[in-house]
Amino acid sequence: MGFLILLIVIGYVLSRFDIVPSSGAGLLSRLENNVFVPALVLGTFMKDFTISRMSEAAQYLLAGTVIIALAVAFSIPVARLCHKDDYIRKIYTYGLMFSNFGFMGNAVVSALFPEVFTGYLILCIPFWIVMYGWSVPALLIPVKTDGGKLAGLKNLLNPMFVAMLIGMVLGLLELQLPSFVGSAVTTLGNCMSPIAMLLTGMTIAKIDLKATLTNGSIYLVTFIRLIIIPMACIGILLGLKQFIDIPYGVALCAVCSVAMPLGLNTVVIPSAYGKDTTVAAGMAMISHPLSGLTIPVIFFIFNMLIK
């Protein structure tokens, strides 16, 4: 976690002091979404998504479906209690519904728990479906803009999902890429984690610190995101283990998916439509550095209670 937080700090410094031009973050973001993440996903599924592991895949997929269903049921009423403004409520709803399970989650799991990374990607499939099928169009895109739900569904066919499908086919058929192609996929995939953290720091550098640090509701939502939700997940898993056998890898991925800080979509998407992102950016700025402390604590508690 110290390594990941250090990269966030480096990204912050690069952007804050204009060492990297403002267009640099956009370029890195495109490379991350269109090259590095797809390469990591392709390589992982090609290697690990085999017939012998199909039964495990079903368990991860079921776990992800349950988690996102509970997240939707929890986030909507809680967000209503956190703020009166309808727009900010939607931002909080999205932030409570989804952690940064993509950039941050992929970086943490691939670095700390590579043995369950394939399972983590499968567990997150229902998250992506709900995110682009409903949450992004309904909560983050302003009303009466073009695209709507069809645009959200179209976003499911992004490079990461295409790479996942190709990786699934190659893995199930046990097909091997030429060595030079495989080396390129591995090398590009290894760039995912550091670039994701640099991008997080560059995003935080653009935030109005005064407006952020004096907004009490941001701290409340951050506390719920980083402490309450992960601890509730551990409690639910502990209770379920009394009745059913939950594989350790499934339980670990479940906790990873909810223990990450608040996501960056609440900043990136509304800003593209000219909306105020002060609150959303503040959530990102406060939650990401704090997650360097909370994530190790959550995993420590998890390993104490769930073997």
C-alpha positions as CSV (number, residue, x, y, z in Angstrom):
1,M,0.0,0.0,0.0
2,G,2.9,2.3,0.7
3,F,4.1,1.7,-2.9
4,L,0.7,2.5,-4.3
5,I,0.3,5.6,-2.2
6,L,3.8,6.8,-3.2
7,L,2.7,6.6,-6.9
8,I,-0.4,8.7,-6.1
9,V,1.9,11.3,-4.5
10,I,4.2,11.3,-7.5
11,G,1.2,11.8,-9.8
12,Y,0.0,14.7,-7.6
13,V,3.4,16.4,-7.7
14,L,3.7,16.0,-11.5
15,S,0.3,17.7,-12.1
16,R,0.3,20.2,-9.2
17,F,3.6,21.7,-10.3
18,D,2.9,21.4,-14.1
19,I,5.8,19.0,-14.6
20,V,3.4,17.1,-16.8
21,P,1.0,19.3,-19.0
22,S,-2.7,19.2,-18.3
23,S,-3.2,17.1,-21.5
24,G,-0.9,14.4,-20.0
25,A,-3.6,13.0,-17.7
26,G,-6.0,12.5,-20.6
27,L,-3.4,10.7,-22.6
28,L,-2.5,8.4,-19.8
29,S,-6.2,7.7,-19.1
30,R,-6.7,6.7,-22.7
31,L,-3.7,4.4,-22.6
32,E,-4.9,2.9,-19.3
33,N,-8.4,2.2,-20.6
34,N,-7.5,1.1,-24.1
35,V,-4.1,-0.7,-23.7
36,F,-2.9,-1.4,-20.2
37,V,-6.0,-2.7,-18.5
38,P,-7.1,-4.8,-21.5
39,A,-3.6,-6.3,-21.8
40,L,-3.7,-7.3,-18.1
41,V,-7.2,-8.7,-18.4
42,L,-6.4,-10.6,-21.6
43,G,-3.2,-12.1,-20.1
44,T,-4.9,-13.1,-16.9
45,F,-8.0,-14.8,-18.5
46,M,-5.9,-16.5,-21.1
47,K,-3.8,-18.1,-18.4
48,D,-6.3,-18.8,-15.7
49,F,-9.8,-19.1,-17.2
50,T,-9.6,-22.8,-17.9
51,I,-12.3,-25.6,-17.9
52,S,-11.0,-26.9,-14.6
53,R,-11.7,-23.5,-13.0
54,M,-15.2,-23.0,-14.4
55,S,-16.9,-24.1,-11.2
56,E,-14.9,-21.5,-9.3
57,A,-16.0,-18.8,-11.9
58,A,-19.7,-19.5,-11.1
59,Q,-19.0,-18.9,-7.4
60,Y,-17.3,-15.6,-8.0
61,L,-20.0,-14.4,-10.4
62,L,-22.7,-15.3,-7.8
63,A,-20.8,-13.4,-5.1
64,G,-20.5,-10.3,-7.3
65,T,-24.2,-10.4,-8.1
66,V,-25.2,-10.5,-4.4
67,I,-22.7,-7.8,-3.5
68,I,-24.0,-5.3,-6.1
69,A,-27.6,-6.1,-5.2
70,L,-27.0,-5.3,-1.6
71,A,-25.0,-2.2,-2.5
72,V,-27.9,-0.8,-4.5
73,A,-30.3,-1.5,-1.7
74,F,-28.0,0.2,0.8
75,S,-26.7,3.2,-1.0
76,I,-29.9,4.8,-2.2
77,P,-31.5,5.4,1.3
78,V,-28.2,6.2,3.0
79,A,-27.3,8.8,0.4
80,R,-30.7,10.5,1.1
81,L,-29.6,10.9,4.7
82,C,-26.3,12.4,3.8
83,H,-27.4,15.5,1.8
84,K,-30.5,17.4,0.7
85,D,-29.3,18.4,-2.8
86,D,-30.5,16.0,-5.4
87,Y,-27.4,16.2,-7.6
88,I,-25.0,15.6,-4.7
89,R,-27.3,12.8,-3.5
90,K,-26.7,11.1,-6.8
91,I,-23.0,11.5,-6.5
92,Y,-23.1,10.0,-3.0
93,T,-25.3,7.2,-4.1
94,Y,-22.9,6.2,-6.8
95,G,-19.9,6.6,-4.5
96,L,-21.5,4.3,-1.9
97,M,-22.6,1.8,-4.6
98,F,-19.2,1.5,-6.2
99,S,-15.7,1.7,-4.7
100,N,-12.8,2.2,-7.0
101,F,-12.9,-1.5,-7.7
102,G,-11.5,-0.9,-11.2
103,F,-8.3,1.1,-11.2
104,M,-7.5,0.8,-7.5
105,G,-9.0,-2.6,-7.0
106,N,-7.1,-4.1,-10.0
107,A,-3.9,-2.5,-8.8
108,V,-4.2,-3.8,-5.2
109,V,-5.4,-7.3,-6.1
110,S,-2.9,-7.8,-8.9
111,A,0.0,-6.6,-6.7
112,L,-1.0,-8.2,-3.3
113,F,-3.2,-11.2,-4.2
114,P,-2.3,-12.2,-7.8
115,E,-3.5,-15.8,-7.2
116,V,-7.1,-14.6,-7.0
117,F,-6.9,-11.9,-9.7
118,T,-8.9,-13.9,-12.2
119,G,-11.6,-14.5,-9.7
120,Y,-11.7,-10.8,-8.8
121,L,-12.2,-9.8,-12.4
122,I,-15.1,-12.3,-12.7
123,L,-16.7,-11.1,-9.4
124,C,-16.7,-7.6,-10.8
125,I,-18.6,-8.4,-14.0
126,P,-22.0,-7.7,-12.4
127,F,-20.6,-4.4,-11.1
128,W,-19.7,-3.3,-14.7
129,I,-23.1,-4.4,-15.9
130,V,-25.0,-2.4,-13.3
131,M,-22.6,0.5,-13.6
132,Y,-23.0,1.1,-17.3
133,G,-26.5,-0.4,-17.7
134,W,-28.1,1.8,-15.1
135,S,-25.9,3.8,-12.6
136,V,-23.9,5.9,-14.9
137,P,-26.8,7.0,-17.1
138,A,-29.2,7.5,-14.2
139,L,-26.9,9.1,-11.6
140,L,-24.0,10.7,-13.4
141,I,-25.2,11.8,-16.8
142,P,-27.5,14.9,-16.7
143,V,-31.1,14.4,-17.7
144,K,-32.0,15.0,-21.4
145,T,-28.5,14.4,-22.7
146,D,-28.1,12.3,-25.8
147,G,-27.3,8.6,-25.4
148,G,-29.1,7.7,-22.1
149,K,-29.3,4.0,-21.3
150,L,-28.4,2.9,-24.8
151,A,-25.1,4.7,-24.4
152,G,-24.6,3.1,-21.1
153,L,-25.2,-0.4,-22.5
154,K,-22.9,0.5,-25.4
155,N,-20.1,1.2,-22.9
156,L,-20.2,-2.4,-21.9
157,L,-18.4,-3.2,-25.2
158,N,-15.3,-1.5,-24.0
159,P,-11.7,-2.7,-24.6
160,M,-11.6,-4.4,-21.2
161,F,-14.7,-6.5,-21.9
162,V,-13.6,-7.4,-25.4
163,A,-10.2,-8.4,-24.0
164,M,-12.0,-10.5,-21.3
165,L,-14.1,-12.3,-23.9
166,I,-11.0,-13.0,-26.1
167,G,-9.1,-14.2,-23.0
168,M,-11.9,-16.5,-22.0
169,V,-12.0,-18.2,-25.4
170,L,-8.2,-18.6,-25.5
171,G,-8.2,-19.9,-21.9
172,L,-11.0,-22.4,-22.5
173,L,-9.5,-23.7,-25.7
174,E,-6.0,-23.7,-24.2
175,L,-4.6,-21.7,-27.2
176,Q,-1.2,-20.0,-26.9
177,L,-0.3,-16.7,-28.5
178,P,3.1,-16.4,-30.3
179,S,5.8,-15.7,-27.7
180,F,6.5,-12.2,-28.8
181,V,2.7,-11.4,-28.6
182,G,2.5,-12.9,-25.1
183,S,5.5,-10.9,-24.0
184,A,3.9,-7.7,-25.2
185,V,0.7,-8.5,-23.4
186,T,2.5,-9.2,-20.2
187,T,4.7,-6.1,-20.3
188,L,1.8,-3.8,-21.2
189,G,-0.3,-5.4,-18.4
190,N,2.4,-4.7,-15.9
191,C,2.0,-1.0,-16.6
192,M,-1.6,-1.0,-15.4
193,S,-1.1,-0.5,-11.6
194,P,1.5,2.3,-11.7
195,I,-0.3,4.3,-14.3
196,A,-3.6,3.9,-12.5
197,M,-2.1,5.3,-9.3
198,L,-0.3,8.2,-11.2
199,L,-3.7,9.1,-12.7
200,T,-5.3,9.1,-9.3
201,G,-2.7,11.6,-8.0
202,M,-3.1,13.8,-11.1
203,T,-6.8,13.9,-10.6
204,I,-6.5,14.8,-6.9
205,A,-4.1,17.6,-7.8
206,K,-6.9,19.6,-9.6
207,I,-9.2,19.7,-6.5
208,D,-10.1,22.8,-4.5
209,L,-8.6,22.0,-1.2
210,K,-10.5,24.6,0.9
211,A,-13.9,23.6,-0.4
212,T,-13.1,19.9,0.1
213,L,-11.6,20.0,3.6
214,T,-14.6,22.1,5.0
215,N,-17.3,19.8,3.7
216,G,-18.5,17.5,6.5
217,S,-20.7,15.3,4.4
218,I,-17.7,14.2,2.4
219,Y,-16.0,12.8,5.5
220,L,-19.2,11.0,6.5
221,V,-19.5,9.3,3.1
222,T,-15.8,8.5,3.1
223,F,-16.1,6.9,6.6
224,I,-19.1,4.7,5.4
225,R,-17.2,3.7,2.2
226,L,-13.9,2.8,3.8
227,I,-15.0,1.4,7.2
228,I,-18.7,0.7,7.5
229,I,-19.2,-1.1,4.2
230,P,-16.1,-3.4,4.4
231,M,-16.8,-4.3,8.0
232,A,-20.4,-5.1,7.2
233,C,-19.1,-7.3,4.3
234,I,-16.8,-9.1,6.7
235,G,-19.7,-9.5,9.2
236,I,-22.0,-11.0,6.6
237,L,-19.3,-13.4,5.4
238,L,-18.6,-14.5,9.0
239,G,-22.3,-15.1,9.5
240,L,-22.7,-17.0,6.2
241,K,-19.7,-19.3,7.0
242,Q,-21.7,-20.7,9.9
243,F,-24.1,-22.2,7.3
244,I,-22.3,-22.6,4.0
245,D,-18.8,-23.1,2.9
246,I,-17.4,-20.0,1.3
247,P,-14.0,-20.4,-0.4
248,Y,-11.3,-18.2,0.9
249,G,-10.6,-16.7,-2.5
250,V,-14.2,-15.7,-3.0
251,A,-14.4,-14.1,0.4
252,L,-11.1,-12.2,-0.2
253,C,-12.3,-10.9,-3.5
254,A,-15.6,-9.8,-2.0
255,V,-13.9,-7.8,0.6
256,C,-11.4,-6.3,-1.9
257,S,-14.2,-5.1,-4.1
258,V,-15.8,-3.1,-1.3
259,A,-12.7,-1.9,0.6
260,M,-11.4,0.4,-2.1
261,P,-11.8,4.2,-1.9
262,L,-14.5,6.2,-3.7
263,G,-14.3,5.8,-7.4
264,L,-13.2,8.4,-10.0
265,N,-16.2,8.1,-12.4
266,T,-18.0,10.7,-10.2
267,V,-15.3,13.2,-11.3
268,V,-14.6,12.1,-14.9
269,I,-18.2,11.7,-16.2
270,P,-20.0,14.8,-14.8
271,S,-17.1,17.0,-15.7
272,A,-17.6,16.0,-19.4
273,Y,-21.1,17.5,-19.2
274,G,-19.9,20.7,-17.5
275,K,-21.3,19.7,-14.0
276,D,-19.7,20.8,-10.7
277,T,-17.3,18.1,-9.5
278,T,-16.1,19.8,-6.3
279,V,-17.8,17.3,-4.0
280,A,-16.9,14.2,-6.1
281,A,-13.3,15.3,-6.4
282,G,-13.2,15.9,-2.7
283,M,-14.4,12.4,-2.1
284,A,-11.5,11.1,-4.2
285,M,-9.0,13.3,-2.6
286,I,-9.9,12.4,1.0
287,S,-10.7,8.7,0.5
288,H,-7.6,7.6,-1.5
289,P,-4.9,8.7,0.9
290,L,-6.9,7.4,3.9
291,S,-7.4,4.0,2.1
292,G,-3.6,3.5,2.5
293,L,-4.4,3.1,6.2
294,T,-7.8,1.5,6.1
295,I,-7.2,-1.2,3.5
296,P,-4.4,-2.9,5.5
297,V,-6.5,-2.8,8.6
298,I,-9.5,-4.3,6.8
299,F,-7.4,-7.1,5.4
300,F,-5.9,-7.7,8.9
301,I,-9.3,-8.0,10.5
302,F,-10.5,-10.2,7.6
303,N,-7.6,-12.6,8.0
304,M,-8.1,-12.8,11.7
305,L,-11.8,-13.7,11.4
306,I,-12.1,-15.6,8.2
307,K,-9.5,-18.3,7.5
